[in-house]
Amino acid sequence: MLFNTIDFAIFLPVVLILYWAIARRSIQLRNVFLVIVSYVFYSFWDWRFLSLIFASSLLDYFVGRKLSVTKDKLMRKVWLGVSLFFNLGMLFTFKYFNFFVETFVDTFALFGTKFNYNSWQIVLPVGISFYTFQTLSYTIDIYRKRIGPTHDIVAFFAFVSFFPQLVAGPIERASNLLTQFETRRVFNYSRSVSGLRLILGGLFKKMVIADNCALFVNNIFEQYEVASGSTLLMGAVFFAFQIYGDFSGYSDIAIGSARLMGFDLMKNFNYPYLAQNMSDFWRRWHISLSTWFRDYVYIPLGGSLVSKARLTINILIVFLLSGLWHGANLTFVFWGLLHAIFVLPVLLFFKNKNVSFSKNKKLPTLKEFLNITGTFFVVVIAWVFFRAETITDAFEYLSIVFSSSLFTMPVVSRGALLLLLGYMVIEWIQRHQDHFMDITNLRNRFLRYIVYLVAVFCVFYYAGDVQPFIYFQF
């Protein structure tokens, strides 16, 4: 079930009415209800893969219990290994098996050895990369003795399958979200209004920004050979806004929907295109994934408290894994490699990696503007590899971008370009707010309602063919 459909517009209010009627009576009954509606939500895509969510939830619940009572270090590693083997094995089978086998076959073919191989016809379960990482963080944190296990199996099943963030995050930690299922939720009007603002902002990002950009982007990337460099550069810029509006829009709707039920999900995007360097970008982009790799890969490898040579290796490992997490394609791996190359100079040679903006300045300084523009340009170049079908296509695309035709007039909708520029101005104005639709800093109530009405009008005006969210494929 997509957030930007009539189905969800009916589903969510019905769930909320029943949820708050039940939540006042019993925590256990409330959690049972959430598991049921979450499974119903997922079954709109394919009910058969509910078995994977159920199996992952059941296994990690019992592994967590075993880890809490097992004192022997070897057996604790065995139990952790069971969780890792099952979850990563499930992820590998459905997402990466064909990729690695085909890569193996192609590698040997370069040396004259050919293997006969028929790839498996495997359907990738929606959200598998998200909920497997979420359950893994639970067992790893118990193994590290950072949290204790839950004894409430229903609460744990609700934590894994919670429908707002089930299929595309944010990737939550048990220390934040699981504990919320074990306590009573109380309806709060101001929090609910905040949730509605988030949902409206998410729909605006998805249906007005992302889906409009998609029309131009799809046409450009499918026929990039006949376009000018300037037009292809605009295509890459539009894709940057497409994927940002698409994914951050989903996250805002997820966080807002959860907030309507009294739950707090972690912030997943923090105005990433206002980043002033690449390290800053990854503190603002897909925060739940970047912090997951930081805590469970980067820091265990030694983090930054190592030699520069070792730090380089650690960064390469993290970003290559991040690229591979996104998909079984060399384009994603190369995208991750590029980001590692872009981030390394900041970590190795610049002391002031953390940057911020003054609240008193209406305009960025020249240095801030150049930093933002330069970082955005680098990110856009990397997005070409993320969007292209093959690495060859990406290099050919960029070879045209950096040709003499870059200095010609691009073929692009001026209206769409003005929309993106206007949106970035709004993000700059709202950079200190929780999200761009959080206009509580606008004191005039009448003006606030005008803004809401304009946003609602735009969502309905641009509503057309329902476009799936990009990150559903991951």
C-alpha positions in Angstrom: 0.0 0.0 0.0 1.5 3.3 -1.1 1.2 6.4 1.1 0.2 8.5 -1.9 -3.0 6.5 -2.7 -6.7 6.7 -1.9 -6.2 3.3 -0.2 -3.9 4.8 2.4 -6.1 7.9 2.7 -8.9 5.5 3.9 -6.7 3.0 5.7 -5.0 5.5 8.1 -8.1 7.3 9.5 -9.8 3.9 10.1 -6.7 2.6 11.9 -6.5 5.8 14.0 -10.1 5.6 15.1 -9.8 2.0 16.1 -6.3 2.4 17.6 -7.3 5.2 20.0 -10.4 3.3 21.0 -8.3 0.3 21.9 -5.2 2.1 23.2 -7.2 3.5 26.2 -8.1 0.0 27.4 -5.0 -2.2 27.1 -1.4 -1.9 26.0 -1.3 -5.6 25.0 -4.5 -5.3 23.0 -3.2 -2.2 21.3 0.0 -3.9 20.3 -2.0 -6.9 18.9 -4.0 -4.5 16.9 -0.9 -2.8 15.5 0.6 -6.1 14.5 -2.6 -7.1 12.6 -3.0 -3.8 10.8 0.8 -3.7 10.0 0.5 -7.2 8.4 -2.6 -6.1 6.5 -0.7 -3.0 5.3 2.2 -5.2 4.0 -0.1 -7.8 2.5 -1.4 -5.2 0.0 1.9 -5.7 -1.7 2.3 -9.5 -1.3 1.0 -11.4 1.6 3.3 -14.4 0.9 6.3 -12.5 2.2 4.7 -11.9 5.6 6.3 -15.2 6.5 9.7 -13.6 6.3 8.8 -10.8 8.7 7.2 -13.3 11.0 10.2 -15.7 11.0 12.7 -12.8 11.5 10.7 -11.4 14.4 10.2 -14.8 16.1 13.9 -15.8 15.7 15.3 -12.5 17.0 12.9 -12.4 19.9 14.1 -15.8 21.1 17.8 -15.0 20.3 17.4 -11.9 22.4 16.1 -13.9 25.3 18.9 -16.5 25.0 21.6 -13.8 24.9 20.3 -12.3 28.1 20.6 -15.5 30.1 23.7 -17.0 28.5 26.9 -16.2 30.3 29.3 -18.3 28.3 31.1 -16.0 25.8 31.3 -18.6 23.1 27.6 -19.5 23.3 26.7 -15.8 23.2 28.7 -15.5 19.9 26.9 -18.6 18.6 23.5 -17.1 19.4 24.5 -13.8 17.8 25.8 -15.8 14.8 22.4 -17.5 14.5 20.7 -14.1 14.1 23.3 -12.8 11.7 23.2 -15.9 9.6 19.5 -16.0 9.3 18.9 -12.3 8.6 21.9 -11.6 6.4 21.3 -15.0 4.7 17.7 -14.1 4.0 18.9 -10.7 2.6 21.6 -12.3 0.5 19.3 -15.0 -1.0 16.6 -12.6 -2.0 18.6 -9.5 -2.9 22.2 -10.5 -3.8 22.4 -14.2 -4.8 22.0 -13.6 -8.6 24.3 -10.6 -8.5 27.2 -12.4 -6.9 26.8 -15.5 -9.0 26.7 -13.5 -12.2 29.7 -11.4 -11.1 31.6 -14.6 -10.4 30.7 -16.1 -13.8 31.6 -12.8 -15.6 34.9 -12.6 -13.8 36.0 -16.1 -14.9 34.7 -15.4 -18.4 37.4 -12.7 -18.7 40.0 -15.4 -18.3 38.4 -17.7 -20.8 36.6 -20.0 -18.4 32.8 -20.1 -19.0 30.1 -21.5 -16.7 26.6 -22.3 -17.7 24.3 -20.6 -15.3 20.5 -19.9 -15.3 19.7 -17.1 -12.9 16.9 -17.6 -10.3 13.7 -15.7 -10.8 13.6 -14.1 -7.4 11.1 -11.5 -6.3 12.7 -8.9 -3.9 10.4 -8.6 -0.8 9.6 -4.9 -0.2 11.4 -3.5 2.9 13.6 -6.5 3.5 16.7 -4.3 3.7 15.0 -2.1 6.3 13.4 -4.6 8.7 16.4 -7.0 8.7 18.7 -4.2 9.8 16.2 -3.2 12.5 16.0 -6.6 14.0 19.8 -7.1 13.7 20.4 -3.9 15.7 18.2 -5.4 18.5 20.3 -8.6 18.9 23.6 -6.8 18.4 22.7 -4.3 21.2 21.7 -7.1 23.5 24.9 -9.0 22.8 26.9 -5.8 23.6 24.8 -5.4 26.8 23.6 -2.0 25.8 19.9 -2.9 26.2 18.0 -5.8 27.8 15.6 -8.1 25.9 11.9 -7.6 25.9 9.7 -10.2 27.5 6.7 -9.0 25.5 6.6 -10.9 22.3 3.7 -9.0 20.9 5.5 -5.7 21.5 8.5 -7.0 19.7 6.4 -8.1 16.7 4.9 -4.7 16.6 8.3 -3.1 16.8 9.5 -5.1 13.7 6.4 -4.7 11.7 5.2 -1.2 12.6 3.5 -0.2 9.3 4.5 3.5 9.0 8.2 2.6 8.7 8.0 -1.1 7.8 8.9 -0.9 4.1 11.3 2.2 3.8 12.3 3.2 7.3 13.5 5.1 9.2 15.5 2.1 10.5 14.7 2.3 14.2 16.6 1.1 17.2 15.0 -0.9 20.0 16.3 1.5 22.5 14.1 4.2 21.0 11.0 2.5 19.4 10.6 -0.8 21.2 10.3 0.8 24.6 7.4 2.9 23.2 5.4 -0.2 22.5 5.8 -1.3 26.1 4.3 1.9 27.6 0.9 3.6 27.3 0.4 6.1 24.6 -1.7 9.2 25.3 -3.4 11.3 22.7 -1.8 14.7 22.4 -3.5 17.3 20.2 -0.4 19.4 19.5 1.6 16.3 18.6 -1.1 15.1 16.3 -1.2 18.5 14.5 2.6 18.2 14.1 2.0 14.8 12.6 -0.5 16.1 10.1 2.0 18.9 9.1 4.6 16.2 8.5 2.2 14.1 6.4 1.2 17.2 4.3 4.9 18.1 3.8 5.7 14.6 2.8 2.9 14.4 0.3 4.1 17.8 -1.1 7.6 16.5 -1.5 6.5 13.3 -3.1 3.7 14.4 -5.4 4.7 18.0 -6.3 8.5 17.8 -6.2 9.5 14.2 -6.8 6.8 13.0 -9.2 7.2 16.2 -11.4 10.9 15.7 -11.6 10.4 12.1 -12.5 8.7 12.9 -15.8 11.7 14.9 -16.9 14.3 12.6 -15.4 13.0 9.4 -16.9 12.9 10.9 -20.4 16.5 12.3 -20.1 18.1 9.1 -18.8 16.3 6.9 -21.4 17.5 9.1 -24.2 20.7 10.7 -22.9 22.7 10.0 -26.1 20.8 12.7 -28.0 20.7 15.4 -25.4 23.1 18.3 -24.8 25.5 18.4 -21.8 23.5 21.3 -20.2 20.2 19.3 -20.5 21.9 16.2 -19.0 23.2 18.3 -16.1 19.7 19.5 -15.5 18.5 15.9 -15.7 21.0 15.0 -12.9 19.9 18.0 -10.8 16.2 17.0 -11.3 17.0 13.5 -10.2 18.7 14.8 -7.1 15.5 16.5 -6.2 13.4 13.5 -7.3 15.1 11.1 -5.0 15.2 13.6 -2.1 11.6 14.5 -2.4 10.6 10.9 -2.9 12.5 9.4 0.0 12.4 12.2 2.5 8.7 12.6 1.6 8.1 9.0 2.5 10.1 9.5 5.8 8.0 12.5 6.7 4.7 10.7 6.1 6.0 7.7 8.1 7.1 9.9 11.0 3.9 11.9 10.9 1.6 8.8 10.8 3.5 7.4 13.8 3.2 10.7 15.6 -0.6 10.5 15.2 -0.5 7.3 17.2 1.7 8.8 19.9 5.0 7.3 18.6 8.3 9.1 18.0 10.4 7.9 15.0 13.9 9.3 14.5 14.5 12.1 12.0 15.8 10.7 8.7 16.6 13.9 6.7 17.8 17.2 7.9 17.9 19.6 4.8 20.8 17.6 3.2 21.1 19.9 0.2 22.2 22.6 2.5 25.2 20.6 3.6 28.5 22.4 3.4 30.8 19.4 2.9 30.4 15.7 2.2 30.7 14.7 5.8 28.0 17.2 6.7 25.9 15.7 3.9 25.9 12.2 5.5 24.9 13.7 8.8 21.8 15.0 7.1 21.0 12.3 4.5 19.3 9.0 5.4 20.3 9.5 9.0 19.0 6.2 10.2 21.1 4.2 7.7 24.3 6.3 8.1 24.1 6.0 11.9 23.4 2.3 11.6 26.6 1.8 9.6 28.5 4.1 12.0 27.5 2.2 15.1 27.6 -1.4 13.8 30.4 -1.2 11.2 32.5 1.9 11.4 33.0 2.1 15.1 33.7 -1.6 15.6 36.4 -1.3 12.8 38.1 1.4 14.9 36.2 4.5 13.7 38.4 7.6 13.4 40.7 6.6 16.4 43.1 4.9 14.1 45.9 5.7 11.6 45.0 7.6 8.5 45.6 4.5 6.4 43.3 2.5 8.5 40.7 5.3 8.6 40.8 5.3 4.8 40.1 1.5 4.7 37.3 1.9 7.3 35.6 4.6 5.2 35.9 2.6 2.0 34.3 -0.5 3.7 31.4 1.5 5.1 30.5 3.3 1.9 31.0 0.2 -0.3 28.6 -1.6 2.0 26.2 1.3 1.9 26.2 1.3 -1.8 25.7 -2.5 -1.9 22.9 -2.1 0.6 21.0 0.0 -1.9 21.0 -2.7 -4.6 22.6 -5.6 -6.3 24.2 -3.6 -9.1 27.7 -2.3 -9.6 26.3 1.2 -10.2 25.3 1.3 -6.5 28.7 0.0 -5.4 30.5 2.6 -7.5 28.1 5.3 -6.1 29.3 4.2 -2.6 32.9 4.3 -3.7 32.5 7.9 -5.0 31.0 9.0 -1.7 33.9 7.4 0.1 36.4 9.3 -2.1 34.4 12.6 -1.6 34.2 12.2 2.2 37.8 11.1 2.9 39.5 14.5 2.2 37.1 16.1 4.7 37.9 13.6 7.4 41.6 13.5 6.7 42.5 17.1 6.2 39.8 19.4 7.7 39.6 19.9 11.4 36.2 21.7 11.3 34.0 19.0 9.9 30.8 20.1 11.8 29.2 23.2 10.4 26.1 25.1 11.3 24.2 28.2 10.2 23.6 31.4 12.2 19.9 31.9 13.1 20.2 35.6 12.6 21.3 35.7 9.0 18.7 35.8 6.3 21.2 35.0 3.5 24.1 32.7 3.5 27.6 34.1 3.5 29.6 33.8 0.3 31.7 31.0 1.9 28.5 29.2 2.9 27.0 29.6 -0.5 30.1 28.3 -2.3 30.3 25.3 0.2 26.6 24.4 -0.3 26.9 24.8 -4.1 30.1 22.8 -4.4 28.8 20.0 -2.1 25.5 19.8 -4.1 27.4 19.6 -7.4 29.5 16.7 -6.1 26.4 14.9 -4.9 24.6 15.4 -8.2 27.5 13.9 -10.1 27.4 10.8 -7.8 23.6 10.5 -8.3 24.2 9.9 -12.0 25.8 6.5 -11.1 22.9 5.8 -8.8 20.3 6.4 -11.5 22.1 5.0 -14.5 21.3 1.4 -15.7 25.1 0.5 -16.0 28.4 2.1 -15.1 29.1 2.5 -18.8 25.9 4.5 -19.2 26.9 6.7 -16.3 30.3 7.5 -17.7 28.9 8.2 -21.2 26.3 10.4 -19.6 28.9 12.4 -17.7 31.2 12.6 -20.8 28.4 14.4 -22.6 27.8 16.7 -19.5 31.4 17.8 -19.6 31.6 18.3 -23.3 31.3 21.7 -25.1 27.5 21.3 -25.2 27.4 22.0 -21.5 27.5 25.7 -22.5 24.3 25.6 -24.6 20.8 26.4 -23.4 19.3 23.4 -21.7 15.9 22.0 -22.8 14.0 22.1 -19.5 10.7 23.3 -18.2 11.2 26.8 -16.7 8.2 26.3 -14.5 9.7 23.1 -13.0 13.0 24.8 -12.5 11.4 27.8 -10.7 9.5 25.3 -8.5 12.8 23.7 -7.4 14.5 27.0 -6.8 11.5 28.2 -4.8 11.6 25.0 -2.8 15.2 25.4 -1.9 14.5 29.0 -0.8 11.8 27.6 1.5 14.3 25.0 2.9 16.8 27.8 3.6 14.2 29.8 5.5 13.1 26.8 7.4 16.6 25.3 8.0 16.3 25.7 11.8 12.8 24.1 12.0 12.1 20.4 12.4 10.8 20.1 8.8 10.0 22.6 6.1 6.2 22.5 6.8 6.8 23.3 10.5 5.7 27.0 10.1 5.0 27.6 13.7 7.6 30.4 13.5 5.1 32.2 11.3 3.1 34.0 14.0 0.2 35.1 11.9 -2.3 32.3 12.1 -4.2 33.4 9.0 -1.0 33.2 6.9 -0.2 29.8 8.3 -3.6 28.5 7.1 -3.0 30.1 3.7 0.3 28.1 3.4 -1.5 24.9 4.4 -4.2 25.5 1.9 -1.8 26.2 -0.9 0.2 23.0 -0.1 -3.1 21.0 -0.1 -4.1 22.6 -3.4 -0.7 21.7 -5.0 -0.9 18.1 -3.8 -4.3 17.7 -5.4 -3.4 19.7 -8.5 -0.4 17.6 -9.2 -2.0 14.3 -8.2 -2.1 12.1 -11.3 -0.6 8.7 -12.0 0.5 7.2 -8.7 4.3 6.8 -8.8 5.9 4.2 -6.5 8.5 5.3 -4.0 12.1 4.8 -5.2 13.3 3.2 -2.0 10.7 0.4 -2.2 13.2 -1.4 -4.5 15.8 -1.5 -1.7 
